[in-house]
Amino acid sequence: MTPRAAVENTLEAVRLAAGAGASAIEVDLRRTADGVVVLHHDDDLRRLWGRPESVAALTLAELRDIAPAVPTLREALEAAADGVPLLLDTGDPVVAAAAHAELGRLGAVALFCGAAEAMAAVRARDERITLFLSWYGELPPPEGVLAAVRPQYFNPEHRFLSEESVAYWHARDVLVSCWTVDDADRRGELLAWGVDAIISNDLNGVVKSCAERT
């Protein structure tokens, strides 16, 4: 989860989320032209930083000249070092493998979420790491995908969840997460169904809703 009070995928957002009660902090990963894993959602810098350049086309030094607030994965791990894990989101298997290698170099722990190919790449490297398999549609993942990823969490967009589907995954010993839930009524409905994790921009709202159910 990330708070609304800071720009997404910045160290300020990570620190605010860590101090506000998040159980994990979802961040998005990209890779620079010189192979450094950084936090950024979009392929290019237009939406947040008003520039057309692609993150993948810039070296870290060039990226820092244009958007100095974009942190490296290493910096983000250090900012969240008080015990709140990062949830590393990527759909790119190359970026996923690079991020996992960085965790190994640093002796750091994190969780991963993302599309099947990227999560399968991480699972091939690490049998024990916690993976959230992101999913985009009403039909469940094929059995071959589940066998390759072996996710601890099924992580669809929230509008594709129902009380029956939550029960279905729990019966398979798979936890259920969903994204991105900023509406309080929908959040309450999902928690009543037994959803195990919610990714949201409204961190304070999620913390409050979870506390009300305990």
Backbone bond lengths (Angstrom), bond angles and torsions (degrees), N, CA, C in turn:
res aa  C-N    CA-C-N  psi(-1)  N-CA   C-N-CA  omega(-1)  CA-C   N-CA-C  phi
1 M - - - 1.458 - - 1.525 109.42 -
2 T 1.303 115.64 146.89 1.458 120.33 176.10 1.515 109.33 -127.77
3 P 1.321 118.67 145.50 1.466 120.71 -177.61 1.514 111.55 -82.29
4 R 1.337 116.27 153.31 1.454 121.17 178.47 1.516 112.03 -75.05
5 A 1.327 118.32 -13.47 1.459 121.81 -172.99 1.528 113.20 -78.84
6 A 1.323 118.48 -2.33 1.465 121.24 -178.09 1.520 109.56 -139.71
7 V 1.325 115.98 159.03 1.459 120.80 175.66 1.525 108.88 -65.98
8 E 1.305 116.08 133.93 1.466 121.50 -178.15 1.523 112.11 -56.08
9 N 1.330 115.98 146.94 1.468 122.98 173.80 1.527 113.54 60.97
10 T 1.315 116.57 30.43 1.465 120.93 173.02 1.521 108.98 -112.87
11 L 1.325 115.97 164.23 1.462 119.35 178.27 1.525 110.79 -63.89
12 E 1.321 117.47 -33.25 1.459 120.03 176.99 1.523 110.57 -60.87
13 A 1.344 116.98 -43.76 1.463 120.65 178.97 1.521 111.23 -63.75
14 V 1.327 116.96 -41.86 1.458 120.76 178.99 1.522 110.61 -61.33
15 R 1.326 116.50 -46.60 1.466 119.94 -177.62 1.529 111.05 -66.56
16 L 1.329 117.52 -40.23 1.453 120.08 179.10 1.529 111.01 -63.94
17 A 1.324 116.60 -42.93 1.463 120.11 179.69 1.519 111.17 -65.15
18 A 1.324 116.67 -40.11 1.463 120.37 179.90 1.519 111.32 -62.81
19 G 1.346 116.44 -34.26 1.452 119.99 -178.01 1.507 114.83 -88.85
20 A 1.337 117.10 -5.69 1.460 120.40 -173.37 1.516 113.60 -106.57
21 G 1.320 117.42 5.62 1.456 119.47 174.53 1.508 116.02 102.82
22 A 1.328 118.61 11.72 1.461 120.30 176.91 1.521 110.09 -66.23
23 S 1.325 116.36 140.50 1.467 120.37 174.85 1.520 111.06 -84.26
24 A 1.317 117.21 -20.88 1.461 123.92 173.02 1.525 107.17 -158.09
25 I 1.325 116.48 155.97 1.464 121.53 -176.54 1.521 108.19 -118.82
26 E 1.340 115.88 110.10 1.462 120.38 -178.53 1.524 109.70 -78.63
27 V 1.338 115.89 126.83 1.461 122.37 176.80 1.525 108.49 -132.48
28 D 1.327 115.94 154.94 1.456 121.75 -177.65 1.523 109.84 -105.31
29 L 1.326 115.79 143.43 1.460 120.30 -173.86 1.520 112.39 -114.44
30 R 1.319 115.13 141.09 1.458 124.80 168.50 1.522 107.43 -134.04
31 R 1.334 116.65 172.12 1.465 121.25 -179.55 1.519 108.79 -132.11
32 T 1.322 116.52 130.95 1.461 121.42 -178.62 1.525 111.09 -76.02
33 A 1.315 115.62 171.80 1.462 120.80 -178.93 1.518 112.26 -62.45
34 D 1.332 117.55 -27.10 1.462 120.41 178.27 1.530 112.45 -99.55
35 G 1.342 116.23 19.94 1.455 120.43 167.76 1.512 117.10 85.09
36 V 1.336 118.40 14.89 1.465 121.26 -179.47 1.528 108.89 -92.71
37 V 1.325 116.79 130.05 1.464 121.39 177.67 1.527 108.69 -81.34
38 V 1.333 115.50 126.17 1.470 121.67 -178.22 1.521 109.36 -127.45
39 L 1.330 115.17 166.70 1.462 121.40 178.71 1.524 109.47 -94.77
40 H 1.336 116.03 114.84 1.463 120.82 176.24 1.514 107.42 -168.09
41 H 1.323 116.72 138.61 1.464 120.04 -177.50 1.520 112.40 -84.21
42 D 1.310 117.76 -52.48 1.458 121.55 -172.10 1.523 111.20 -81.45
43 D 1.339 114.15 159.45 1.462 118.86 175.26 1.524 111.07 -64.94
44 D 1.338 116.88 -38.34 1.465 119.79 -178.72 1.526 110.36 -116.61
45 L 1.339 115.66 -177.75 1.464 121.67 -172.20 1.531 113.49 -101.60
46 R 1.330 118.37 10.39 1.457 121.29 -172.17 1.527 112.88 -62.79
47 R 1.318 117.02 -52.96 1.462 120.35 -169.32 1.527 112.50 -63.53
48 L 1.320 117.50 -44.84 1.463 120.17 -175.37 1.523 113.85 -94.17
49 W 1.323 116.75 -32.51 1.460 118.90 -170.10 1.524 113.47 -122.44
50 G 1.350 117.38 2.29 1.456 121.14 172.15 1.513 115.34 68.43
51 R 1.337 116.85 26.89 1.467 120.48 179.40 1.520 109.33 -128.89
52 P 1.353 118.10 148.71 1.465 120.26 -175.20 1.520 114.85 -85.63
53 E 1.319 117.85 -8.16 1.464 119.61 -172.67 1.532 112.23 -65.49
54 S 1.320 115.23 146.90 1.458 122.24 173.97 1.519 109.56 -84.47
55 V 1.326 116.64 139.49 1.466 120.43 177.27 1.525 110.42 -58.29
56 A 1.325 116.96 -41.44 1.468 121.24 -175.57 1.526 112.53 -68.38
57 A 1.338 117.50 -17.55 1.467 120.79 -179.28 1.520 112.52 -91.95
58 L 1.329 117.75 -4.55 1.464 121.71 -176.20 1.521 111.21 -111.23
59 T 1.320 116.26 142.38 1.458 118.90 167.44 1.527 108.71 -71.78
60 L 1.329 116.50 166.60 1.452 118.90 177.91 1.526 111.02 -59.54
61 A 1.326 117.22 -41.39 1.460 120.21 179.96 1.526 110.97 -61.99
62 E 1.335 116.93 -41.90 1.466 120.56 179.18 1.531 110.62 -66.86
63 L 1.335 117.16 -40.20 1.457 121.20 177.49 1.524 110.77 -61.84
64 R 1.318 116.09 -41.30 1.459 120.20 -178.98 1.533 111.34 -65.79
65 D 1.321 117.39 -32.17 1.460 120.08 177.18 1.526 111.29 -66.02
66 I 1.336 116.33 -35.17 1.464 121.18 -176.05 1.527 111.85 -88.44
67 A 1.337 115.80 -45.16 1.473 121.24 -174.81 1.520 109.18 -136.11
68 P 1.321 117.79 77.69 1.464 120.81 -174.23 1.523 114.35 -63.84
69 A 1.341 117.37 -16.33 1.471 119.22 -179.23 1.522 113.06 -82.43
70 V 1.341 118.06 -5.31 1.470 120.26 177.40 1.528 108.32 -77.52
71 P 1.341 118.13 115.95 1.466 119.65 -175.76 1.529 112.44 -90.75
72 T 1.302 115.44 161.08 1.456 120.60 170.16 1.525 108.99 -80.58
73 L 1.327 115.51 161.77 1.458 119.74 175.11 1.520 110.25 -59.43
74 R 1.313 117.52 -40.70 1.459 120.96 178.74 1.526 111.21 -57.42
75 E 1.323 117.14 -45.85 1.467 120.86 179.87 1.522 111.36 -63.96
76 A 1.328 116.47 -39.10 1.461 119.75 -180.00 1.522 111.42 -67.27
77 L 1.315 117.08 -38.96 1.465 120.20 177.09 1.519 110.62 -62.89
78 E 1.299 116.25 -39.09 1.476 119.66 177.71 1.524 111.00 -67.35
79 A 1.335 117.72 -37.10 1.462 121.18 -179.35 1.521 112.01 -68.44
80 A 1.335 116.72 -27.67 1.468 121.38 -179.08 1.513 111.96 -101.59
81 A 1.306 116.84 21.59 1.465 120.88 -170.24 1.516 114.53 -74.92
82 D 1.345 118.09 7.66 1.462 120.16 -179.92 1.519 112.96 -89.56
83 G 1.327 117.19 15.58 1.454 120.70 173.64 1.505 115.65 110.15
84 V 1.346 118.76 -6.70 1.458 121.15 177.09 1.526 108.53 -90.63
85 P 1.332 118.98 117.31 1.469 119.41 -176.01 1.522 112.31 -74.25
86 L 1.310 115.75 151.03 1.454 121.15 169.93 1.525 109.32 -83.24
87 L 1.319 115.78 142.73 1.460 122.82 171.82 1.519 106.25 -106.23
88 L 1.319 116.45 105.79 1.466 123.07 -170.13 1.523 109.57 -88.38
89 D 1.323 116.63 116.01 1.461 122.42 -173.40 1.519 109.95 -105.63
90 T 1.325 116.04 121.36 1.459 121.21 174.68 1.521 109.74 -157.60
91 G 1.321 115.45 146.16 1.443 120.79 173.48 1.511 112.85 -104.19
92 D 1.322 116.98 3.71 1.460 122.73 -175.84 1.521 109.85 -102.79
93 P 1.337 118.69 117.32 1.465 119.56 -178.10 1.526 113.75 -63.50
94 V 1.330 118.38 -29.51 1.462 120.85 177.83 1.528 110.15 -68.60
95 V 1.326 116.39 -44.52 1.458 120.48 177.67 1.527 110.31 -65.33
96 A 1.322 116.70 -40.27 1.462 120.45 179.57 1.526 110.77 -61.42
97 A 1.322 116.88 -44.89 1.466 120.31 179.71 1.530 110.93 -65.45
98 A 1.328 117.27 -39.67 1.464 120.73 178.51 1.521 111.02 -64.65
99 A 1.329 116.92 -40.04 1.469 120.64 178.49 1.526 110.27 -65.93
100 H 1.316 116.93 -41.24 1.467 119.46 179.18 1.521 110.61 -64.75
101 A 1.327 116.99 -39.60 1.465 120.12 177.05 1.527 111.07 -62.67
102 E 1.331 117.20 -38.07 1.465 120.89 177.89 1.532 110.85 -64.42
103 L 1.310 117.16 -40.69 1.464 119.73 175.31 1.523 110.82 -57.59
104 G 1.328 116.22 -42.80 1.460 120.02 179.40 1.512 112.69 -63.58
105 R 1.333 116.58 -41.56 1.469 119.66 179.65 1.530 111.26 -64.58
106 L 1.324 116.29 -34.48 1.457 120.57 -176.60 1.525 113.17 -90.37
107 G 1.323 116.84 -9.98 1.451 119.48 -173.28 1.514 111.88 65.36
108 A 1.345 116.79 31.73 1.462 122.57 -175.32 1.524 110.44 -100.15
109 V 1.329 115.07 162.14 1.457 122.73 178.65 1.519 108.82 -119.86
110 A 1.322 116.85 137.22 1.456 121.78 176.00 1.515 108.00 -152.85
111 L 1.317 115.84 171.07 1.451 123.93 174.03 1.528 107.49 -109.60
112 F 1.329 116.44 161.07 1.458 120.59 177.80 1.515 110.46 -126.25
113 C 1.335 116.09 144.12 1.459 120.57 168.46 1.520 108.42 -138.30
114 G 1.332 114.86 155.62 1.451 118.54 179.04 1.511 112.15 153.55
115 A 1.322 114.99 -173.02 1.452 122.11 -176.80 1.523 111.59 -68.44
116 A 1.320 114.93 162.47 1.460 121.72 -168.60 1.529 113.11 -57.97
117 E 1.326 118.24 -45.17 1.465 119.95 -175.90 1.526 111.38 -62.34
118 A 1.332 116.20 -41.21 1.462 119.78 179.48 1.524 110.91 -68.41
119 M 1.337 117.33 -41.83 1.458 120.00 -179.69 1.525 111.51 -68.39
120 A 1.334 117.41 -34.16 1.463 120.02 175.66 1.527 111.13 -64.84
121 A 1.341 116.74 -35.09 1.466 120.28 178.05 1.518 110.96 -65.10
122 V 1.336 116.70 -38.51 1.468 119.74 178.03 1.523 110.41 -70.53
123 R 1.334 116.44 -43.23 1.463 119.05 -179.66 1.521 111.64 -61.26
124 A 1.319 117.20 -35.41 1.466 120.09 178.52 1.523 111.74 -63.93
125 R 1.323 116.39 -25.84 1.461 121.48 179.39 1.520 113.00 -90.58
126 D 1.334 117.13 -21.61 1.464 119.98 -168.63 1.531 109.58 -152.44
127 E 1.304 116.16 110.97 1.462 120.52 -177.13 1.520 112.58 -75.61
128 R 1.331 117.93 -24.32 1.461 120.18 -171.22 1.523 114.35 -100.22
129 I 1.324 118.70 -13.18 1.456 120.75 -174.42 1.533 111.62 -66.81
130 T 1.318 116.69 147.73 1.463 121.88 -179.89 1.525 110.12 -83.36
131 L 1.340 115.42 124.87 1.458 122.09 -178.12 1.530 110.82 -120.59
132 F 1.324 115.36 136.58 1.456 123.13 172.25 1.531 106.51 -106.21
133 L 1.313 117.78 114.29 1.459 120.90 179.12 1.526 109.39 -84.97
134 S 1.322 116.15 105.19 1.464 120.47 177.47 1.524 109.50 -72.47
135 W 1.348 115.39 143.57 1.463 118.63 -175.55 1.515 109.60 -141.97
136 Y 1.322 115.77 149.34 1.462 121.49 -168.03 1.527 110.58 -131.94
137 G 1.301 116.93 70.43 1.450 119.71 177.67 1.509 111.95 159.91
138 E 1.330 115.35 173.26 1.454 120.51 -175.86 1.525 112.66 -80.67
139 L 1.326 118.02 -30.13 1.458 120.31 -178.93 1.525 110.01 -76.23
140 P 1.331 118.52 142.45 1.469 120.40 179.17 1.522 111.32 -71.23
141 P 1.312 118.05 161.10 1.465 120.86 178.02 1.528 111.23 -62.17
142 P 1.322 117.83 146.80 1.469 120.48 173.82 1.525 110.73 -60.82
143 E 1.304 115.47 154.41 1.460 119.97 -178.95 1.524 111.70 -61.09
144 G 1.336 117.18 -32.23 1.462 119.71 178.72 1.519 112.33 -64.14
145 V 1.332 116.55 -36.82 1.468 121.14 176.49 1.512 109.98 -65.83
146 L 1.318 116.87 -46.05 1.466 120.25 179.99 1.530 111.02 -62.29
147 A 1.319 116.80 -37.47 1.462 120.12 179.76 1.527 111.35 -67.61
148 A 1.328 117.09 -35.34 1.470 120.31 -179.10 1.520 112.08 -76.30
149 V 1.325 116.95 -35.92 1.468 120.72 -175.49 1.527 111.64 -90.47
150 R 1.324 116.50 -40.68 1.466 122.28 -175.44 1.540 110.19 49.67
151 P 1.323 115.55 59.86 1.478 119.34 -174.50 1.520 111.83 -74.95
152 Q 1.321 115.00 146.21 1.466 119.34 168.85 1.530 111.00 -80.78
153 Y 1.347 116.47 -26.83 1.464 121.88 -179.63 1.523 109.78 -126.40
154 F 1.330 115.90 135.16 1.460 122.20 164.77 1.523 106.41 -91.93
155 N 1.335 117.65 129.39 1.462 121.94 -166.36 1.532 111.11 -132.90
156 P 1.345 117.64 74.49 1.465 119.32 178.49 1.517 112.18 -88.46
157 E 1.325 116.00 170.11 1.461 120.10 166.37 1.521 107.92 -61.91
158 H 1.317 117.88 139.31 1.465 120.81 -169.27 1.514 113.76 -60.31
159 R 1.342 118.25 -29.22 1.458 119.71 -176.57 1.524 113.06 -68.21
160 F 1.341 116.89 -13.42 1.456 120.23 178.03 1.522 112.64 -93.74
161 L 1.331 117.18 2.93 1.460 120.17 179.41 1.525 110.79 -95.74
162 S 1.335 114.08 149.09 1.456 122.60 171.81 1.516 107.67 -137.76
163 E 1.314 116.19 168.99 1.459 119.18 176.98 1.526 110.52 -59.71
164 E 1.332 116.25 -36.56 1.467 120.48 -179.45 1.523 111.54 -68.83
165 S 1.329 117.44 -39.43 1.464 119.23 -178.85 1.524 111.43 -70.43
166 V 1.343 117.42 -34.43 1.461 119.64 175.68 1.523 109.58 -62.60
167 A 1.332 116.50 -44.12 1.463 120.56 178.65 1.533 111.23 -63.79
168 Y 1.339 116.82 -36.66 1.464 121.45 178.95 1.525 111.37 -59.91
169 W 1.346 116.98 -46.52 1.459 119.89 -178.34 1.519 111.52 -71.82
170 H 1.319 116.82 -36.78 1.459 118.87 176.82 1.525 111.15 -63.35
171 A 1.322 117.29 -35.07 1.464 120.50 177.80 1.525 111.78 -66.26
172 R 1.331 116.21 -22.55 1.465 121.35 176.44 1.529 111.90 -93.63
173 D 1.312 116.57 10.49 1.477 122.47 -179.29 1.525 112.04 61.89
174 V 1.329 115.88 34.37 1.460 122.51 175.03 1.525 107.76 -115.35
175 L 1.318 116.45 128.68 1.459 121.03 176.21 1.527 109.90 -73.65
176 V 1.323 116.40 161.80 1.465 121.34 -176.27 1.524 109.90 -122.02
177 S 1.322 115.05 125.33 1.455 123.47 171.29 1.522 107.43 -118.62
178 C 1.332 117.95 167.91 1.461 119.62 174.69 1.524 109.74 -158.70
179 W 1.319 116.28 163.55 1.457 124.03 -177.10 1.520 108.81 -142.28
180 T 1.298 118.83 163.75 1.448 129.53 -29.19 1.515 104.64 -102.24
181 V 1.329 118.71 119.37 1.452 123.34 -167.58 1.530 109.52 -109.85
182 D 1.326 115.75 104.84 1.459 120.65 -179.85 1.531 112.73 -112.36
183 D 1.331 117.11 -3.76 1.454 121.36 -179.69 1.535 109.95 -93.80
184 A 1.327 116.66 128.87 1.466 120.79 -174.24 1.526 111.91 -65.12
185 D 1.327 118.50 -40.53 1.466 120.24 -179.05 1.523 111.13 -65.81
186 R 1.327 116.64 -42.80 1.471 119.61 178.33 1.524 110.23 -65.61
187 R 1.304 116.86 -38.77 1.462 121.00 177.85 1.531 110.75 -59.87
188 G 1.331 116.88 -44.09 1.453 120.13 178.99 1.516 112.24 -63.55
189 E 1.326 116.63 -39.49 1.457 121.02 178.29 1.526 110.97 -62.44
190 L 1.314 116.18 -46.09 1.465 120.67 -178.97 1.529 111.14 -63.50
191 L 1.313 116.78 -42.41 1.461 119.73 178.85 1.525 111.05 -65.29
192 A 1.335 117.00 -36.34 1.465 120.32 177.13 1.519 111.37 -64.31
193 W 1.314 117.60 -30.54 1.458 121.35 177.28 1.530 112.62 -76.32
194 G 1.320 116.99 -13.27 1.453 120.25 179.51 1.512 115.24 98.15
195 V 1.352 117.26 17.53 1.468 119.88 175.81 1.531 109.18 -58.39
196 D 1.321 116.40 137.11 1.464 121.62 -171.59 1.523 113.73 -89.63
197 A 1.329 118.10 -24.70 1.467 121.17 -178.66 1.517 108.85 -151.85
198 I 1.327 115.74 143.83 1.462 121.99 179.27 1.524 108.58 -128.43
199 I 1.316 116.39 126.90 1.464 122.05 173.63 1.517 107.57 -93.90
200 S 1.332 116.29 126.73 1.460 120.64 -171.99 1.518 110.84 -151.49
201 N 1.330 115.22 155.27 1.457 121.08 168.99 1.527 111.34 -85.60
202 D 1.327 116.26 -16.18 1.463 121.87 -177.85 1.531 108.60 -97.45
203 L 1.313 116.27 73.47 1.458 120.98 -176.10 1.519 111.80 -60.62
204 N 1.320 117.60 -46.01 1.458 120.01 -178.82 1.530 111.35 -61.27
205 G 1.317 116.36 -37.59 1.464 120.10 178.35 1.511 112.51 -65.75
206 V 1.332 116.80 -41.30 1.460 119.76 179.35 1.522 110.82 -66.01
207 V 1.315 116.72 -45.04 1.480 120.74 178.63 1.528 109.80 -58.34
208 K 1.337 116.52 -43.44 1.460 120.26 179.44 1.523 111.27 -64.21
209 S 1.325 117.29 -45.14 1.465 120.86 -178.52 1.519 111.49 -63.70
210 C 1.316 116.89 -40.77 1.460 120.10 178.99 1.536 110.81 -66.36
211 A 1.328 116.58 -40.09 1.467 119.91 179.05 1.522 111.25 -64.40
212 E 1.326 117.07 -35.63 1.467 120.79 -179.64 1.522 112.53 -68.18
213 R 1.329 116.42 -22.35 1.461 120.17 -178.32 1.516 112.72 -92.81
214 T 1.321 118.06 -5.35 1.463 120.74 179.44 1.523 110.83 -95.08
